[in-house]
Amino acid sequence: MILAAGRGQRMRPLTDDQPKPLLAVGGKPLIRWQIERLAAGGWRDMVINTGWLGAQIPAALGDGSAFGVRLRYSAEPDDAYETGGGIATALPLLGDAPFVVVSGDIYTTFDYASLQPVARQIAADPQHTAAHLVLTPNPEHNRAGDMALDAGGRVRREGARLNYGNIGVFHPALFAGQPRAQAWKLFPWLYAAADAGRVSGEVFSGPWHNVGTPEQLAALDAQLRGKD
């Protein structure tokens, strides 16, 4: 699942007439970088949630055949359902197997193929591990971090905090009974599973950009185009 429903307030005025995931860096939309990297990692059946100016996203991407994938869409209102509500609402499209969730407005070189065995492990024993999160070193906009990893690779609230990289694997049963078609946040709700030891994690220290402002977008675009 690619999250693409948010308003992108900090990116205004660029997002006044275009969804944030369609903003281009390095010659193509942010969300297309994600689609292509997911496809390279073996994830070819994708659901995209849409909200703010959402009709533009399927108009731009179509059914995914141009990228060698299958795209389906989970429509939300302009004010969207937040991450938790968006995932829960899309569950009928996501199926019964563990699925990857990524944000459509980040740029990263993370190897999504590495999440294939993680998904298989979660499928085999969801009571032991219901979710797996990819964390990154803390960026400028989140110096305090979000969560920590213990010595056993389990996500904890306390410790040396890292940034949640907006990449995770989740078992659909984790969302059973959660509200659909309404807004609710993934955190702090997910901490209940983390406190129970059911959320694993890893640290990715490679290129990762949460593109939040026009200045950050321009800087990443220049970097990808090989400019100073």
C-alpha positions as CSV (number, residue, x, y, z in Angstrom):
1,M,0.0,0.0,0.0
2,I,1.3,3.4,-0.9
3,L,-0.1,6.3,1.2
4,A,-0.9,9.2,-1.0
5,A,-4.0,10.9,0.5
6,G,-2.6,13.7,2.6
7,R,-3.0,17.4,2.0
8,G,0.7,18.3,2.2
9,Q,0.2,21.5,4.0
10,R,3.9,22.4,4.4
11,M,4.4,22.0,0.7
12,R,2.0,24.7,-0.2
13,P,1.5,26.5,-2.5
14,L,2.8,23.6,-4.7
15,T,0.0,21.3,-3.3
16,D,-2.8,23.8,-3.8
17,D,-3.5,22.3,-7.2
18,Q,-1.6,19.0,-7.2
19,P,-1.3,16.1,-4.8
20,K,2.0,16.0,-3.1
21,P,3.0,12.5,-4.3
22,L,2.8,13.8,-7.9
23,L,5.4,16.5,-7.4
24,A,8.4,15.7,-9.5
25,V,12.0,15.1,-8.4
26,G,14.7,13.9,-10.8
27,G,12.3,14.0,-13.7
28,K,9.5,11.9,-12.3
29,P,6.8,12.1,-9.6
30,L,7.8,11.1,-6.0
31,I,5.2,8.3,-6.1
32,R,6.6,6.8,-9.3
33,W,10.0,6.4,-7.6
34,Q,8.3,4.4,-4.9
35,I,6.3,2.3,-7.5
36,E,9.4,1.4,-9.4
37,R,11.5,0.5,-6.3
38,L,8.7,-1.6,-4.9
39,A,8.3,-3.4,-8.3
40,A,12.1,-4.0,-8.4
41,G,11.7,-5.6,-4.9
42,G,9.0,-8.0,-6.1
43,W,6.0,-6.1,-4.9
44,R,3.8,-5.8,-8.0
45,D,0.2,-5.7,-6.6
46,M,-0.3,-2.2,-5.1
47,V,-3.1,-0.2,-3.5
48,I,-2.9,3.6,-3.4
49,N,-5.1,5.6,-1.2
50,T,-6.2,8.9,-2.5
51,G,-7.6,12.0,-0.8
52,W,-6.7,15.6,-1.6
53,L,-7.2,16.1,-5.3
54,G,-7.2,12.4,-5.4
55,A,-8.6,12.0,-9.0
56,Q,-5.3,13.3,-10.3
57,I,-3.4,10.2,-9.1
58,P,-5.2,7.5,-11.0
59,A,-5.3,9.8,-14.0
60,A,-1.5,10.1,-13.9
61,L,-0.7,6.5,-13.1
62,G,-3.5,4.5,-14.6
63,D,-3.7,0.7,-13.8
64,G,0.0,0.4,-13.4
65,S,0.7,-1.6,-16.6
66,A,3.1,1.1,-17.8
67,F,5.3,0.3,-14.8
68,G,4.8,-3.5,-14.8
69,V,2.5,-3.5,-11.8
70,R,-1.2,-3.7,-10.9
71,L,-2.5,-0.5,-9.3
72,R,-5.8,-0.2,-7.4
73,Y,-7.2,2.7,-5.6
74,S,-8.8,3.3,-2.2
75,A,-10.6,6.7,-2.4
76,E,-10.9,8.9,0.7
77,P,-12.4,12.4,1.1
78,D,-10.2,15.5,0.7
79,D,-9.4,15.6,4.4
80,A,-8.4,11.9,4.3
81,Y,-8.4,9.3,7.1
82,E,-4.9,9.5,8.5
83,T,-2.6,6.5,8.3
84,G,-4.4,4.1,10.5
85,G,-7.8,4.9,9.0
86,G,-6.4,4.7,5.5
87,I,-5.0,1.3,6.0
88,A,-8.1,0.0,7.7
89,T,-10.3,1.3,4.9
90,A,-8.2,-0.3,2.2
91,L,-8.1,-3.8,3.9
92,P,-10.7,-5.3,1.5
93,L,-8.2,-4.5,-1.4
94,L,-5.1,-5.7,0.6
95,G,-6.1,-9.3,1.1
96,D,-5.2,-11.8,3.9
97,A,-1.4,-11.8,3.6
98,P,1.0,-9.4,5.3
99,F,1.5,-6.3,3.2
100,V,4.0,-3.4,3.0
101,V,2.9,0.1,3.6
102,V,5.0,3.0,2.4
103,S,4.5,6.8,2.0
104,G,4.1,8.1,-1.5
105,D,6.0,11.3,-0.6
106,I,9.4,9.9,0.6
107,Y,12.4,9.2,-1.6
108,T,14.7,6.3,-0.6
109,T,17.0,3.7,-2.0
110,F,15.8,1.1,0.5
111,D,15.7,-2.4,-0.9
112,Y,12.1,-3.5,-0.7
113,A,13.1,-7.0,-1.7
114,S,14.4,-7.4,1.8
115,L,10.9,-7.2,3.2
116,Q,9.8,-10.3,1.3
117,P,11.2,-12.8,3.9
118,V,9.9,-10.5,6.7
119,A,6.4,-10.8,5.3
120,R,6.8,-14.6,5.2
121,Q,7.9,-14.7,8.8
122,I,4.9,-12.5,9.9
123,A,2.6,-14.8,7.9
124,A,4.0,-17.8,9.6
125,D,3.6,-16.5,13.2
126,P,1.6,-13.3,13.4
127,Q,1.1,-13.8,17.2
128,H,4.9,-13.4,17.6
129,T,5.3,-10.6,15.1
130,A,2.4,-8.6,13.8
131,A,4.3,-5.8,12.3
132,H,7.9,-4.8,11.2
133,L,9.0,-1.2,11.0
134,V,12.0,0.4,9.1
135,L,13.7,3.1,11.1
136,T,16.2,5.7,10.1
137,P,18.7,8.0,11.8
138,N,16.8,11.1,13.0
139,P,16.5,13.7,10.3
140,E,16.5,17.5,10.9
141,H,12.7,17.7,11.2
142,N,12.6,14.9,13.9
143,R,15.7,15.2,16.0
144,A,13.9,13.5,19.0
145,G,13.0,10.4,17.0
146,D,9.9,8.3,17.4
147,M,10.9,4.9,18.9
148,A,13.8,2.6,19.8
149,L,14.9,-0.9,19.2
150,D,16.0,-3.3,21.9
151,A,18.8,-5.8,21.7
152,G,16.4,-8.4,20.3
153,G,15.3,-6.1,17.4
154,R,11.9,-5.3,19.0
155,V,10.4,-1.8,18.8
156,R,10.1,-0.1,22.2
157,R,9.0,3.4,23.2
158,E,12.0,4.1,25.3
159,G,15.7,3.9,24.5
160,A,17.9,5.5,21.9
161,R,15.1,6.8,19.6
162,L,15.2,6.6,15.9
163,N,12.9,8.0,13.2
164,Y,10.1,5.9,11.7
165,G,10.9,5.8,8.1
166,N,7.3,5.5,6.9
167,I,8.0,1.9,5.7
168,G,6.5,-1.1,7.4
169,V,5.1,-4.6,7.0
170,F,1.8,-5.4,8.7
171,H,-0.4,-8.4,9.2
172,P,-4.0,-7.6,8.3
173,A,-5.3,-9.2,11.4
174,L,-3.7,-6.4,13.4
175,F,-6.4,-4.1,12.1
176,A,-9.3,-6.4,12.7
177,G,-12.1,-4.4,14.3
178,Q,-10.5,-1.1,13.8
179,P,-12.7,1.8,12.4
180,R,-12.9,2.2,8.6
181,A,-13.9,5.3,6.7
182,Q,-12.9,7.5,9.5
183,A,-9.7,9.2,10.5
184,W,-7.3,7.7,13.1
185,K,-3.6,7.7,13.5
186,L,-1.3,4.7,13.4
187,F,0.6,6.0,16.4
188,P,0.1,5.8,19.3
189,W,-2.4,3.0,18.6
190,L,0.4,0.7,17.3
191,Y,2.3,1.0,20.6
192,A,0.0,-1.5,22.2
193,A,1.4,-4.2,19.9
194,A,4.9,-2.9,20.4
195,D,4.5,-3.0,24.2
196,A,3.4,-6.6,23.8
197,G,6.7,-7.4,21.9
198,R,4.9,-8.0,18.6
199,V,6.6,-5.3,16.5
200,S,10.1,-5.9,15.1
201,G,12.3,-3.4,13.4
202,E,15.4,-2.6,11.5
203,V,17.6,0.4,10.9
204,F,18.2,1.7,7.4
205,S,21.1,4.3,7.2
206,G,21.1,4.8,3.4
207,P,19.5,7.7,1.4
208,W,16.1,8.6,2.8
209,H,14.2,11.9,2.4
210,N,10.9,12.9,3.8
211,V,10.2,15.7,1.3
212,G,8.1,18.1,3.3
213,T,8.7,21.6,2.0
214,P,9.3,23.3,-1.4
215,E,12.9,23.9,-0.4
216,Q,13.5,20.2,0.4
217,L,11.8,19.3,-2.9
218,A,14.1,21.6,-4.9
219,A,17.2,20.3,-3.0
220,L,16.4,16.7,-3.7
221,D,15.6,17.5,-7.3
222,A,19.0,19.1,-7.8
223,Q,20.7,16.2,-6.1
224,L,19.0,13.6,-8.3
225,R,19.8,15.7,-11.4
226,G,23.5,15.9,-10.4
227,K,23.5,19.6,-9.7
228,D,25.1,21.5,-6.9
